[in-house]
Amino acid sequence: MSPYLRLAATAALVATLAACGSTTGDRALSAALIGGGGGAVVGAVAGNPLAGAAVGGAAGAVVGAVATPRDIDLGRPAWR
């Protein structure tokens, strides 16, 4: 299996397991997971998946923290 396909499968798994939640912490955590997975895929194509995951995770955490449940609410998170 190619490393790009493996990375894409991992990102898809992370995205499907993460839920937004109703608290600020839940939204920040789930968005960081989704952003990190997406960033890793983009980073792998660009040549550095670790940097992509770090940037994507940080950006996702910020977006999740500032979003309100009214903006994004996918239900109860998997970890609750």
PDB file of N, CA, C and O in Angstrom:
ATOM      1  N   MET A   1       0.854  -1.179   0.000  1.00  0.00           N
ATOM      2  CA  MET A   1       0.000   0.000   0.000  1.00  0.00           C
ATOM      3  C   MET A   1       0.894   1.234   0.000  1.00  0.00           C
ATOM      4  O   MET A   1       1.865   1.313   0.753  1.00  0.00           O
ATOM      5  N   SER A   2       0.560   2.178  -0.840  1.00  0.00           N
ATOM      6  CA  SER A   2       1.389   3.384  -0.933  1.00  0.00           C
ATOM      7  C   SER A   2       1.230   4.234   0.331  1.00  0.00           C
ATOM      8  O   SER A   2       0.183   4.194   0.978  1.00  0.00           O
ATOM      9  N   PRO A   3       2.261   4.998   0.682  1.00  0.00           N
ATOM     10  CA  PRO A   3       2.162   5.843   1.881  1.00  0.00           C
ATOM     11  C   PRO A   3       1.067   6.894   1.755  1.00  0.00           C
ATOM     12  O   PRO A   3       0.448   7.259   2.755  1.00  0.00           O
ATOM     13  N   TYR A   4       0.821   7.380   0.557  1.00  0.00           N
ATOM     14  CA  TYR A   4      -0.228   8.392   0.375  1.00  0.00           C
ATOM     15  C   TYR A   4      -1.611   7.790   0.613  1.00  0.00           C
ATOM     16  O   TYR A   4      -2.473   8.420   1.226  1.00  0.00           O
ATOM     17  N   LEU A   5      -1.811   6.583   0.132  1.00  0.00           N
ATOM     18  CA  LEU A   5      -3.092   5.918   0.346  1.00  0.00           C
ATOM     19  C   LEU A   5      -3.287   5.597   1.821  1.00  0.00           C
ATOM     20  O   LEU A   5      -4.390   5.744   2.348  1.00  0.00           O
ATOM     21  N   ARG A   6      -2.247   5.169   2.479  1.00  0.00           N
ATOM     22  CA  ARG A   6      -2.313   4.880   3.910  1.00  0.00           C
ATOM     23  C   ARG A   6      -2.648   6.147   4.703  1.00  0.00           C
ATOM     24  O   ARG A   6      -3.456   6.114   5.631  1.00  0.00           O
ATOM     25  N   LEU A   7      -2.028   7.244   4.330  1.00  0.00           N
ATOM     26  CA  LEU A   7      -2.280   8.513   5.008  1.00  0.00           C
ATOM     27  C   LEU A   7      -3.699   9.009   4.758  1.00  0.00           C
ATOM     28  O   LEU A   7      -4.354   9.516   5.668  1.00  0.00           O
ATOM     29  N   ALA A   8      -4.169   8.861   3.528  1.00  0.00           N
ATOM     30  CA  ALA A   8      -5.536   9.279   3.203  1.00  0.00           C
ATOM     31  C   ALA A   8      -6.549   8.437   3.969  1.00  0.00           C
ATOM     32  O   ALA A   8      -7.559   8.962   4.439  1.00  0.00           O
ATOM     33  N   ALA A   9      -6.294   7.142   4.101  1.00  0.00           N
ATOM     34  CA  ALA A   9      -7.197   6.272   4.850  1.00  0.00           C
ATOM     35  C   ALA A   9      -7.216   6.656   6.329  1.00  0.00           C
ATOM     36  O   ALA A   9      -8.272   6.647   6.961  1.00  0.00           O
ATOM     37  N   THR A  10      -6.061   6.989   6.873  1.00  0.00           N
ATOM     38  CA  THR A  10      -5.989   7.418   8.269  1.00  0.00           C
ATOM     39  C   THR A  10      -6.755   8.718   8.474  1.00  0.00           C
ATOM     40  O   THR A  10      -7.487   8.862   9.453  1.00  0.00           O
ATOM     41  N   ALA A  11      -6.590   9.658   7.561  1.00  0.00           N
ATOM     42  CA  ALA A  11      -7.309  10.934   7.666  1.00  0.00           C
ATOM     43  C   ALA A  11      -8.815  10.724   7.578  1.00  0.00           C
ATOM     44  O   ALA A  11      -9.573  11.370   8.302  1.00  0.00           O
ATOM     45  N   ALA A  12      -9.251   9.837   6.707  1.00  0.00           N
ATOM     46  CA  ALA A  12     -10.677   9.559   6.591  1.00  0.00           C
ATOM     47  C   ALA A  12     -11.216   8.928   7.864  1.00  0.00           C
ATOM     48  O   ALA A  12     -12.328   9.242   8.289  1.00  0.00           O
ATOM     49  N   LEU A  13     -10.441   8.042   8.477  1.00  0.00           N
ATOM     50  CA  LEU A  13     -10.852   7.407   9.719  1.00  0.00           C
ATOM     51  C   LEU A  13     -10.970   8.430  10.845  1.00  0.00           C
ATOM     52  O   LEU A  13     -11.935   8.413  11.609  1.00  0.00           O
ATOM     53  N   VAL A  14     -10.000   9.304  10.942  1.00  0.00           N
ATOM     54  CA  VAL A  14     -10.040  10.345  11.976  1.00  0.00           C
ATOM     55  C   VAL A  14     -11.256  11.241  11.781  1.00  0.00           C
ATOM     56  O   VAL A  14     -11.939  11.585  12.746  1.00  0.00           O
ATOM     57  N   ALA A  15     -11.524  11.614  10.548  1.00  0.00           N
ATOM     58  CA  ALA A  15     -12.657  12.498  10.277  1.00  0.00           C
ATOM     59  C   ALA A  15     -13.984  11.837  10.616  1.00  0.00           C
ATOM     60  O   ALA A  15     -14.901  12.510  11.086  1.00  0.00           O
ATOM     61  N   THR A  16     -14.105  10.537  10.387  1.00  0.00           N
ATOM     62  CA  THR A  16     -15.370   9.879  10.678  1.00  0.00           C
ATOM     63  C   THR A  16     -15.545   9.600  12.166  1.00  0.00           C
ATOM     64  O   THR A  16     -16.677   9.517  12.642  1.00  0.00           O
ATOM     65  N   LEU A  17     -14.458   9.454  12.905  1.00  0.00           N
ATOM     66  CA  LEU A  17     -14.571   9.183  14.333  1.00  0.00           C
ATOM     67  C   LEU A  17     -14.776  10.438  15.163  1.00  0.00           C
ATOM     68  O   LEU A  17     -15.245  10.356  16.298  1.00  0.00           O
ATOM     69  N   ALA A  18     -14.436  11.586  14.623  1.00  0.00           N
ATOM     70  CA  ALA A  18     -14.542  12.829  15.386  1.00  0.00           C
ATOM     71  C   ALA A  18     -15.942  13.420  15.245  1.00  0.00           C
ATOM     72  O   ALA A  18     -16.515  13.430  14.155  1.00  0.00           O
ATOM     73  N   ALA A  19     -16.479  13.904  16.340  1.00  0.00           N
ATOM     74  CA  ALA A  19     -17.767  14.588  16.321  1.00  0.00           C
ATOM     75  C   ALA A  19     -17.563  15.958  16.943  1.00  0.00           C
ATOM     76  O   ALA A  19     -16.639  16.161  17.730  1.00  0.00           O
ATOM     77  N   CYS A  20     -18.421  16.890  16.590  1.00  0.00           N
ATOM     78  CA  CYS A  20     -18.185  18.258  17.049  1.00  0.00           C
ATOM     79  C   CYS A  20     -18.473  18.470  18.520  1.00  0.00           C
ATOM     80  O   CYS A  20     -17.643  19.055  19.217  1.00  0.00           O
ATOM     81  N   GLY A  21     -19.598  18.027  19.017  1.00  0.00           N
ATOM     82  CA  GLY A  21     -19.911  18.229  20.426  1.00  0.00           C
ATOM     83  C   GLY A  21     -20.522  19.585  20.693  1.00  0.00           C
ATOM     84  O   GLY A  21     -20.663  20.412  19.793  1.00  0.00           O
ATOM     85  N   SER A  22     -20.883  19.799  21.945  1.00  0.00           N
ATOM     86  CA  SER A  22     -21.564  21.045  22.284  1.00  0.00           C
ATOM     87  C   SER A  22     -20.732  21.967  23.162  1.00  0.00           C
ATOM     88  O   SER A  22     -21.108  23.126  23.340  1.00  0.00           O
ATOM     89  N   THR A  23     -19.612  21.499  23.722  1.00  0.00           N
ATOM     90  CA  THR A  23     -18.781  22.383  24.529  1.00  0.00           C
ATOM     91  C   THR A  23     -17.624  22.914  23.688  1.00  0.00           C
ATOM     92  O   THR A  23     -17.273  22.343  22.655  1.00  0.00           O
ATOM     93  N   THR A  24     -17.050  23.996  24.142  1.00  0.00           N
ATOM     94  CA  THR A  24     -15.922  24.595  23.422  1.00  0.00           C
ATOM     95  C   THR A  24     -14.760  23.614  23.321  1.00  0.00           C
ATOM     96  O   THR A  24     -14.136  23.502  22.265  1.00  0.00           O
ATOM     97  N   GLY A  25     -14.465  22.913  24.391  1.00  0.00           N
ATOM     98  CA  GLY A  25     -13.368  21.948  24.387  1.00  0.00           C
ATOM     99  C   GLY A  25     -13.601  20.805  23.416  1.00  0.00           C
ATOM    100  O   GLY A  25     -12.682  20.388  22.711  1.00  0.00           O
ATOM    101  N   ASP A  26     -14.846  20.289  23.375  1.00  0.00           N
ATOM    102  CA  ASP A  26     -15.170  19.210  22.440  1.00  0.00           C
ATOM    103  C   ASP A  26     -15.002  19.662  20.994  1.00  0.00           C
ATOM    104  O   ASP A  26     -14.443  18.944  20.165  1.00  0.00           O
ATOM    105  N   ARG A  27     -15.492  20.860  20.707  1.00  0.00           N
ATOM    106  CA  ARG A  27     -15.380  21.363  19.328  1.00  0.00           C
ATOM    107  C   ARG A  27     -13.931  21.619  18.958  1.00  0.00           C
ATOM    108  O   ARG A  27     -13.525  21.325  17.833  1.00  0.00           O
ATOM    109  N   ALA A  28     -13.140  22.162  19.879  1.00  0.00           N
ATOM    110  CA  ALA A  28     -11.731  22.419  19.594  1.00  0.00           C
ATOM    111  C   ALA A  28     -10.976  21.112  19.365  1.00  0.00           C
ATOM    112  O   ALA A  28     -10.159  21.023  18.449  1.00  0.00           O
ATOM    113  N   LEU A  29     -11.241  20.102  20.186  1.00  0.00           N
ATOM    114  CA  LEU A  29     -10.556  18.817  20.051  1.00  0.00           C
ATOM    115  C   LEU A  29     -10.931  18.115  18.757  1.00  0.00           C
ATOM    116  O   LEU A  29     -10.059  17.642  18.028  1.00  0.00           O
ATOM    117  N   SER A  30     -12.223  18.045  18.468  1.00  0.00           N
ATOM    118  CA  SER A  30     -12.629  17.338  17.253  1.00  0.00           C
ATOM    119  C   SER A  30     -12.158  18.064  15.999  1.00  0.00           C
ATOM    120  O   SER A  30     -11.746  17.419  15.035  1.00  0.00           O
ATOM    121  N   ALA A  31     -12.211  19.383  15.994  1.00  0.00           N
ATOM    122  CA  ALA A  31     -11.736  20.132  14.833  1.00  0.00           C
ATOM    123  C   ALA A  31     -10.223  20.004  14.681  1.00  0.00           C
ATOM    124  O   ALA A  31      -9.714  19.986  13.560  1.00  0.00           O
ATOM    125  N   ALA A  32      -9.501  19.916  15.794  1.00  0.00           N
ATOM    126  CA  ALA A  32      -8.050  19.705  15.720  1.00  0.00           C
ATOM    127  C   ALA A  32      -7.737  18.345  15.113  1.00  0.00           C
ATOM    128  O   ALA A  32      -6.802  18.222  14.322  1.00  0.00           O
ATOM    129  N   LEU A  33      -8.511  17.317  15.475  1.00  0.00           N
ATOM    130  CA  LEU A  33      -8.308  15.990  14.893  1.00  0.00           C
ATOM    131  C   LEU A  33      -8.593  15.987  13.399  1.00  0.00           C
ATOM    132  O   LEU A  33      -7.828  15.428  12.613  1.00  0.00           O
ATOM    133  N   ILE A  34      -9.686  16.607  13.019  1.00  0.00           N
ATOM    134  CA  ILE A  34     -10.031  16.673  11.599  1.00  0.00           C
ATOM    135  C   ILE A  34      -8.998  17.502  10.841  1.00  0.00           C
ATOM    136  O   ILE A  34      -8.554  17.102   9.765  1.00  0.00           O
ATOM    137  N   GLY A  35      -8.612  18.648  11.388  1.00  0.00           N
ATOM    138  CA  GLY A  35      -7.608  19.501  10.749  1.00  0.00           C
ATOM    139  C   GLY A  35      -6.254  18.827  10.661  1.00  0.00           C
ATOM    140  O   GLY A  35      -5.555  18.958   9.657  1.00  0.00           O
ATOM    141  N   GLY A  36      -5.879  18.105  11.708  1.00  0.00           N
ATOM    142  CA  GLY A  36      -4.603  17.386  11.696  1.00  0.00           C
ATOM    143  C   GLY A  36      -4.575  16.298  10.641  1.00  0.00           C
ATOM    144  O   GLY A  36      -3.570  16.120   9.953  1.00  0.00           O
ATOM    145  N   GLY A  37      -5.673  15.571  10.512  1.00  0.00           N
ATOM    146  CA  GLY A  37      -5.753  14.534   9.479  1.00  0.00           C
ATOM    147  C   GLY A  37      -5.686  15.109   8.078  1.00  0.00           C
ATOM    148  O   GLY A  37      -4.951  14.612   7.225  1.00  0.00           O
ATOM    149  N   GLY A  38      -6.452  16.153   7.850  1.00  0.00           N
ATOM    150  CA  GLY A  38      -6.416  16.808   6.537  1.00  0.00           C
ATOM    151  C   GLY A  38      -5.070  17.447   6.254  1.00  0.00           C
ATOM    152  O   GLY A  38      -4.561  17.376   5.135  1.00  0.00           O
ATOM    153  N   GLY A  39      -4.496  18.072   7.271  1.00  0.00           N
ATOM    154  CA  GLY A  39      -3.179  18.686   7.102  1.00  0.00           C
ATOM    155  C   GLY A  39      -2.099  17.669   6.803  1.00  0.00           C
ATOM    156  O   GLY A  39      -1.174  17.949   6.040  1.00  0.00           O
ATOM    157  N   ALA A  40      -2.207  16.483   7.402  1.00  0.00           N
ATOM    158  CA  ALA A  40      -1.227  15.425   7.145  1.00  0.00           C
ATOM    159  C   ALA A  40      -1.299  14.955   5.700  1.00  0.00           C
ATOM    160  O   ALA A  40      -0.273  14.682   5.077  1.00  0.00           O
ATOM    161  N   VAL A  41      -2.501  14.863   5.173  1.00  0.00           N
ATOM    162  CA  VAL A  41      -2.662  14.454   3.777  1.00  0.00           C
ATOM    163  C   VAL A  41      -2.069  15.505   2.846  1.00  0.00           C
ATOM    164  O   VAL A  41      -1.314  15.175   1.932  1.00  0.00           O
ATOM    165  N   VAL A  42      -2.407  16.754   3.076  1.00  0.00           N
ATOM    166  CA  VAL A  42      -1.865  17.828   2.242  1.00  0.00           C
ATOM    167  C   VAL A  42      -0.349  17.916   2.408  1.00  0.00           C
ATOM    168  O   VAL A  42       0.377  18.106   1.432  1.00  0.00           O
ATOM    169  N   GLY A  43       0.122  17.777   3.641  1.00  0.00           N
ATOM    170  CA  GLY A  43       1.556  17.812   3.892  1.00  0.00           C
ATOM    171  C   GLY A  43       2.294  16.663   3.227  1.00  0.00           C
ATOM    172  O   GLY A  43       3.423  16.833   2.768  1.00  0.00           O
ATOM    173  N   ALA A  44       1.666  15.494   3.170  1.00  0.00           N
ATOM    174  CA  ALA A  44       2.296  14.341   2.509  1.00  0.00           C
ATOM    175  C   ALA A  44       2.480  14.602   1.024  1.00  0.00           C
ATOM    176  O   ALA A  44       3.505  14.238   0.447  1.00  0.00           O
ATOM    177  N   VAL A  45       1.505  15.223   0.417  1.00  0.00           N
ATOM    178  CA  VAL A  45       1.619  15.555  -1.002  1.00  0.00           C
ATOM    179  C   VAL A  45       2.704  16.610  -1.206  1.00  0.00           C
ATOM    180  O   VAL A  45       3.440  16.569  -2.192  1.00  0.00           O
ATOM    181  N   ALA A  46       2.800  17.556  -0.265  1.00  0.00           N
ATOM    182  CA  ALA A  46       3.796  18.621  -0.377  1.00  0.00           C
ATOM    183  C   ALA A  46       5.184  18.182   0.071  1.00  0.00           C
ATOM    184  O   ALA A  46       6.169  18.858  -0.225  1.00  0.00           O
ATOM    185  N   GLY A  47       5.278  17.054   0.783  1.00  0.00           N
ATOM    186  CA  GLY A  47       6.582  16.551   1.173  1.00  0.00           C
ATOM    187  C   GLY A  47       6.854  16.492   2.663  1.00  0.00           C
ATOM    188  O   GLY A  47       7.879  15.942   3.067  1.00  0.00           O
ATOM    189  N   ASN A  48       5.976  17.036   3.501  1.00  0.00           N
ATOM    190  CA  ASN A  48       6.216  17.013   4.941  1.00  0.00           C
ATOM    191  C   ASN A  48       4.893  16.807   5.693  1.00  0.00           C
ATOM    192  O   ASN A  48       4.253  17.781   6.088  1.00  0.00           O
ATOM    193  N   PRO A  49       4.476  15.539   5.896  1.00  0.00           N
ATOM    194  CA  PRO A  49       3.185  15.294   6.542  1.00  0.00           C
ATOM    195  C   PRO A  49       3.124  15.748   7.998  1.00  0.00           C
ATOM    196  O   PRO A  49       2.057  16.123   8.484  1.00  0.00           O
ATOM    197  N   LEU A  50       4.249  15.718   8.694  1.00  0.00           N
ATOM    198  CA  LEU A  50       4.248  16.134  10.097  1.00  0.00           C
ATOM    199  C   LEU A  50       3.955  17.631  10.231  1.00  0.00           C
ATOM    200  O   LEU A  50       3.163  18.041  11.079  1.00  0.00           O
ATOM    201  N   ALA A  51       4.591  18.429   9.401  1.00  0.00           N
ATOM    202  CA  ALA A  51       4.327  19.876   9.425  1.00  0.00           C
ATOM    203  C   ALA A  51       2.892  20.171   9.012  1.00  0.00           C
ATOM    204  O   ALA A  51       2.242  21.039   9.594  1.00  0.00           O
ATOM    205  N   GLY A  52       2.399  19.455   8.015  1.00  0.00           N
ATOM    206  CA  GLY A  52       1.010  19.639   7.579  1.00  0.00           C
ATOM    207  C   GLY A  52       0.027  19.301   8.677  1.00  0.00           C
ATOM    208  O   GLY A  52      -0.962  20.008   8.872  1.00  0.00           O
ATOM    209  N   ALA A  53       0.299  18.205   9.408  1.00  0.00           N
ATOM    210  CA  ALA A  53      -0.583  17.815  10.504  1.00  0.00           C
ATOM    211  C   ALA A  53      -0.562  18.848  11.631  1.00  0.00           C
ATOM    212  O   ALA A  53      -1.597  19.147  12.227  1.00  0.00           O
ATOM    213  N   ALA A  54       0.616  19.388  11.915  1.00  0.00           N
ATOM    214  CA  ALA A  54       0.728  20.395  12.978  1.00  0.00           C
ATOM    215  C   ALA A  54      -0.040  21.664  12.626  1.00  0.00           C
ATOM    216  O   ALA A  54      -0.780  22.203  13.448  1.00  0.00           O
ATOM    217  N   VAL A  55       0.143  22.129  11.409  1.00  0.00           N
ATOM    218  CA  VAL A  55      -0.553  23.353  10.977  1.00  0.00           C
ATOM    219  C   VAL A  55      -2.057  23.109  10.897  1.00  0.00           C
ATOM    220  O   VAL A  55      -2.847  23.930  11.364  1.00  0.00           O
ATOM    221  N   GLY A  56      -2.453  21.986  10.309  1.00  0.00           N
ATOM    222  CA  GLY A  56      -3.876  21.672  10.200  1.00  0.00           C
ATOM    223  C   GLY A  56      -4.532  21.489  11.550  1.00  0.00           C
ATOM    224  O   GLY A  56      -5.655  21.945  11.763  1.00  0.00           O
ATOM    225  N   GLY A  57      -3.843  20.824  12.468  1.00  0.00           N
ATOM    226  CA  GLY A  57      -4.389  20.628  13.804  1.00  0.00           C
ATOM    227  C   GLY A  57      -4.554  21.932  14.567  1.00  0.00           C
ATOM    228  O   GLY A  57      -5.565  22.146  15.235  1.00  0.00           O
ATOM    229  N   ALA A  58      -3.557  22.800  14.464  1.00  0.00           N
ATOM    230  CA  ALA A  58      -3.640  24.099  15.144  1.00  0.00           C
ATOM    231  C   ALA A  58      -4.762  24.950  14.564  1.00  0.00           C
ATOM    232  O   ALA A  58      -5.523  25.571  15.306  1.00  0.00           O
ATOM    233  N   ALA A  59      -4.862  24.978  13.249  1.00  0.00           N
ATOM    234  CA  ALA A  59      -5.926  25.757  12.611  1.00  0.00           C
ATOM    235  C   ALA A  59      -7.293  25.187  12.968  1.00  0.00           C
ATOM    236  O   ALA A  59      -8.228  25.939  13.240  1.00  0.00           O
ATOM    237  N   GLY A  60      -7.414  23.869  12.968  1.00  0.00           N
ATOM    238  CA  GLY A  60      -8.682  23.245  13.323  1.00  0.00           C
ATOM    239  C   GLY A  60      -9.082  23.533  14.752  1.00  0.00           C
ATOM    240  O   GLY A  60     -10.258  23.772  15.028  1.00  0.00           O
ATOM    241  N   ALA A  61      -8.124  23.516  15.666  1.00  0.00           N
ATOM    242  CA  ALA A  61      -8.423  23.803  17.067  1.00  0.00           C
ATOM    243  C   ALA A  61      -8.932  25.224  17.246  1.00  0.00           C
ATOM    244  O   ALA A  61      -9.867  25.460  18.010  1.00  0.00           O
ATOM    245  N   VAL A  62      -8.326  26.157  16.553  1.00  0.00           N
ATOM    246  CA  VAL A  62      -8.773  27.551  16.645  1.00  0.00           C
ATOM    247  C   VAL A  62     -10.184  27.699  16.087  1.00  0.00           C
ATOM    248  O   VAL A  62     -11.033  28.333  16.712  1.00  0.00           O
ATOM    249  N   VAL A  63     -10.438  27.121  14.922  1.00  0.00           N
ATOM    250  CA  VAL A  63     -11.766  27.217  14.315  1.00  0.00           C
ATOM    251  C   VAL A  63     -12.806  26.545  15.205  1.00  0.00           C
ATOM    252  O   VAL A  63     -13.893  27.089  15.399  1.00  0.00           O
ATOM    253  N   GLY A  64     -12.490  25.376  15.744  1.00  0.00           N
ATOM    254  CA  GLY A  64     -13.429  24.684  16.623  1.00  0.00           C
ATOM    255  C   GLY A  64     -13.704  25.445  17.902  1.00  0.00           C
ATOM    256  O   GLY A  64     -14.824  25.420  18.412  1.00  0.00           O
ATOM    257  N   ALA A  65     -12.697  26.121  18.426  1.00  0.00           N
ATOM    258  CA  ALA A  65     -12.863  26.865  19.676  1.00  0.00           C
ATOM    259  C   ALA A  65     -13.723  28.111  19.495  1.00  0.00           C
ATOM    260  O   ALA A  65     -14.456  28.488  20.409  1.00  0.00           O
ATOM    261  N   VAL A  66     -13.648  28.749  18.347  1.00  0.00           N
ATOM    262  CA  VAL A  66     -14.425  29.971  18.151  1.00  0.00           C
ATOM    263  C   VAL A  66     -15.818  29.704  17.591  1.00  0.00           C
ATOM    264  O   VAL A  66     -16.673  30.590  17.606  1.00  0.00           O
ATOM    265  N   ALA A  67     -16.054  28.492  17.097  1.00  0.00           N
ATOM    266  CA  ALA A  67     -17.379  28.161  16.581  1.00  0.00           C
ATOM    267  C   ALA A  67     -18.337  27.918  17.743  1.00  0.00           C
ATOM    268  O   ALA A  67     -17.921  27.461  18.808  1.00  0.00           O
ATOM    269  N   THR A  68     -19.599  28.218  17.543  1.00  0.00           N
ATOM    270  CA  THR A  68     -20.609  27.968  18.569  1.00  0.00           C
ATOM    271  C   THR A  68     -21.398  26.725  18.190  1.00  0.00           C
ATOM    272  O   THR A  68     -21.374  26.314  17.030  1.00  0.00           O
ATOM    273  N   PRO A  69     -22.102  26.114  19.150  1.00  0.00           N
ATOM    274  CA  PRO A  69     -22.913  24.945  18.808  1.00  0.00           C
ATOM    275  C   PRO A  69     -23.951  25.255  17.736  1.00  0.00           C
ATOM    276  O   PRO A  69     -24.373  24.365  16.997  1.00  0.00           O
ATOM    277  N   ARG A  70     -24.354  26.496  17.656  1.00  0.00           N
ATOM    278  CA  ARG A  70     -25.306  26.881  16.629  1.00  0.00           C
ATOM    279  C   ARG A  70     -24.659  26.854  15.245  1.00  0.00           C
ATOM    280  O   ARG A  70     -25.324  26.558  14.252  1.00  0.00           O
ATOM    281  N   ASP A  71     -23.351  27.164  15.180  1.00  0.00           N
ATOM    282  CA  ASP A  71     -22.630  27.146  13.911  1.00  0.00           C
ATOM    283  C   ASP A  71     -22.388  25.723  13.429  1.00  0.00           C
ATOM    284  O   ASP A  71     -22.662  25.384  12.278  1.00  0.00           O
ATOM    285  N   ILE A  72     -21.869  24.896  14.334  1.00  0.00           N
ATOM    286  CA  ILE A  72     -21.503  23.517  13.998  1.00  0.00           C
ATOM    287  C   ILE A  72     -21.948  22.621  15.139  1.00  0.00           C
ATOM    288  O   ILE A  72     -21.482  22.780  16.267  1.00  0.00           O
ATOM    289  N   ASP A  73     -22.844  21.680  14.865  1.00  0.00           N
ATOM    290  CA  ASP A  73     -23.256  20.726  15.890  1.00  0.00           C
ATOM    291  C   ASP A  73     -23.567  19.397  15.225  1.00  0.00           C
ATOM    292  O   ASP A  73     -24.633  19.225  14.632  1.00  0.00           O
ATOM    293  N   LEU A  74     -22.634  18.458  15.324  1.00  0.00           N
ATOM    294  CA  LEU A  74     -22.829  17.136  14.745  1.00  0.00           C
ATOM    295  C   LEU A  74     -23.276  16.131  15.796  1.00  0.00           C
ATOM    296  O   LEU A  74     -23.297  14.928  15.535  1.00  0.00           O
ATOM    297  N   GLY A  75     -23.629  16.609  16.967  1.00  0.00           N
ATOM    298  CA  GLY A  75     -24.113  15.712  18.008  1.00  0.00           C
ATOM    299  C   GLY A  75     -23.082  15.428  19.077  1.00  0.00           C
ATOM    300  O   GLY A  75     -22.073  16.121  19.209  1.00  0.00           O
ATOM    301  N   ARG A  76     -23.368  14.394  19.830  1.00  0.00           N
ATOM    302  CA  ARG A  76     -22.512  14.002  20.945  1.00  0.00           C
ATOM    303  C   ARG A  76     -21.193  13.412  20.430  1.00  0.00           C
ATOM    304  O   ARG A  76     -21.208  12.564  19.537  1.00  0.00           O
ATOM    305  N   PRO A  77     -20.046  13.854  20.984  1.00  0.00           N
ATOM    306  CA  PRO A  77     -18.777  13.314  20.521  1.00  0.00           C
ATOM    307  C   PRO A  77     -18.578  11.864  20.935  1.00  0.00           C
ATOM    308  O   PRO A  77     -19.177  11.407  21.909  1.00  0.00           O
ATOM    309  N   ALA A  78     -17.740  11.138  20.201  1.00  0.00           N
ATOM    310  CA  ALA A  78     -17.516   9.718  20.433  1.00  0.00           C
ATOM    311  C   ALA A  78     -16.866   9.458  21.789  1.00  0.00           C
ATOM    312  O   ALA A  78     -17.033   8.374  22.347  1.00  0.00           O
ATOM    313  N   TRP A  79     -16.131  10.424  22.328  1.00  0.00           N
ATOM    314  CA  TRP A  79     -15.425  10.193  23.583  1.00  0.00           C
ATOM    315  C   TRP A  79     -16.286  10.484  24.803  1.00  0.00           C
ATOM    316  O   TRP A  79     -15.784  10.389  25.923  1.00  0.00           O
ATOM    317  N   ARG A  80     -17.524  10.824  24.646  1.00  0.00           N
ATOM    318  CA  ARG A  80     -18.423  11.098  25.794  1.00  0.00           C
ATOM    319  C   ARG A  80     -19.424   9.998  25.952  1.00  0.00           C
ATOM    320  O   ARG A  80     -20.259  10.047  26.855  1.00  0.00           O
TER     321      ARG A  80
END
